[in-house]
Amino acid sequence: MDLSWLALLACPLMMLPMMLLMMKGSHSDKDHSAHQKDSDELKALKEQNGLLQKELQQLKNK
């Protein structure tokens, strides 16, 4: 039984997982910066929400 054809398929078949892993690795840097941006926006919105709640409470007390 001649299995030399498996050697021909080994290279192309191994390239697919390697390319997928490389693409996943390059996206992790972008994901981190996007996560940081979302975190900063969330913090700003929480601060704004606190200020609006205080203002609303002051208006209710008048």
One Martini backbone bead per residue (centre of mass of N, CA, C, O) as a GRO file, in nm:
protein
   62
    1MET     BB    1   0.092   0.039   0.027
    2ASP     BB    2   0.067   0.371  -0.087
    3LEU     BB    3   0.149   0.679   0.121
    4SER     BB    4   0.271   0.933  -0.037
    5TRP     BB    5   0.015   1.123  -0.060
    6LEU     BB    6   0.022   1.222   0.237
    7ALA     BB    7   0.263   1.415   0.204
    8LEU     BB    8   0.112   1.612   0.008
    9LEU     BB    9  -0.121   1.685   0.230
   10ALA     BB   10   0.022   1.791   0.486
   11CYS     BB   11   0.082   2.086   0.418
   12PRO     BB   12  -0.201   2.204   0.348
   13LEU     BB   13  -0.343   2.099   0.613
   14MET     BB   14  -0.149   2.266   0.813
   15MET     BB   15  -0.207   2.557   0.714
   16LEU     BB   16  -0.491   2.610   0.819
   17PRO     BB   17  -0.445   2.616   1.130
   18MET     BB   18  -0.219   2.829   1.122
   19MET     BB   19  -0.388   3.059   1.001
   20LEU     BB   20  -0.605   3.068   1.220
   21LEU     BB   21  -0.412   3.128   1.458
   22MET     BB   22  -0.298   3.392   1.343
   23MET     BB   23  -0.567   3.544   1.325
   24LYS     BB   24  -0.640   3.524   1.623
   25GLY     BB   25  -0.386   3.674   1.731
   26SER     BB   26  -0.438   3.950   1.582
   27HIS     BB   27  -0.722   4.004   1.727
   28SER     BB   28  -0.642   4.038   2.028
   29ASP     BB   29  -0.539   4.331   2.013
   30LYS     BB   30  -0.808   4.455   1.921
   31ASP     BB   31  -0.981   4.351   2.156
   32HIS     BB   32  -0.832   4.507   2.379
   33SER     BB   33  -0.886   4.794   2.274
   34ALA     BB   34  -1.194   4.766   2.266
   35HIS     BB   35  -1.228   4.701   2.565
   36GLN     BB   36  -1.106   4.964   2.672
   37LYS     BB   37  -1.307   5.153   2.536
   38ASP     BB   38  -1.560   5.035   2.669
   39SER     BB   39  -1.468   5.088   2.960
   40ASP     BB   40  -1.447   5.397   2.936
   41GLU     BB   41  -1.741   5.446   2.852
   42LEU     BB   42  -1.871   5.320   3.101
   43LYS     BB   43  -1.747   5.512   3.308
   44ALA     BB   44  -1.867   5.773   3.190
   45LEU     BB   45  -2.166   5.685   3.215
   46LYS     BB   46  -2.167   5.649   3.522
   47GLU     BB   47  -2.097   5.940   3.591
   48GLN     BB   48  -2.336   6.068   3.445
   49ASN     BB   49  -2.554   5.919   3.603
   50GLY     BB   50  -2.483   6.033   3.880
   51LEU     BB   51  -2.533   6.331   3.810
   52LEU     BB   52  -2.831   6.296   3.723
   53GLN     BB   53  -2.934   6.188   3.994
   54LYS     BB   54  -2.863   6.436   4.160
   55GLU     BB   55  -3.029   6.639   3.995
   56LEU     BB   56  -3.300   6.496   4.035
   57GLN     BB   57  -3.303   6.516   4.345
   58GLN     BB   58  -3.294   6.825   4.357
   59LEU     BB   59  -3.564   6.869   4.202
   60LYS     BB   60  -3.741   6.712   4.406
   61ASN     BB   61  -3.667   6.901   4.663
   62LYS     BB   62  -3.803   7.179   4.549
   0.00000   0.00000   0.00000
